[in-house]
Every structure is written in structure tokens, then in C-alpha cells.
Amino acid sequence: MSRLLMVVLVVIGIVAVVVGIIYLVEPVHSLPSFFPGYAAHKNIHHHNRGYAAIGVGVILLIVAALVGRSRRHAY
């Protein structure tokens, strides 16, 4: 069960980091329309959302590493 949790946390963490990078690199009008904060004709970036998504992704990856480490020492 903990291995499944570790894999899910890693996948979600990587996706969050990628989404954060997209928020930092792309202007608002170039974001996919399903992203929160999409605006058709604005030429700004969502830096706060990008930093937050990267932070959440890094935290999830750290938690996944801790789950994997505790699983190794559990027996």
C-alpha cells in the first residue's frame, strides 16, 4: 500500500512542478483554457500560481521520498 502511495505522490508532484513551470513561462493568453487564470487577451504571467505549484510539487516529492524511506526500514 505504501508503494502505491509513493508512486501516486511522485506522479502528482511531477505534474505540479510541470504545471508551475507552464505558469511561469507562458503568458496568460497562451495558457490552456482549462488552467485557472486563463484570460484570452492579457499578456501577463501568473508568477504566484507558478511558484505555489512548484512548491507543492517539491513538497509532494519530499513526502514521497519519506514514505519510500519509511517503507524500507519498516521490516
Secondary structure, DSSP 8 states (H G I E B T S, - for coil): -HHHHHHHHHHHHHHHHHHHHHHHHS-GGGS-TTSTT--TT-----HHHHHHHHHHHHHHHHHHHHHHHHHHT--
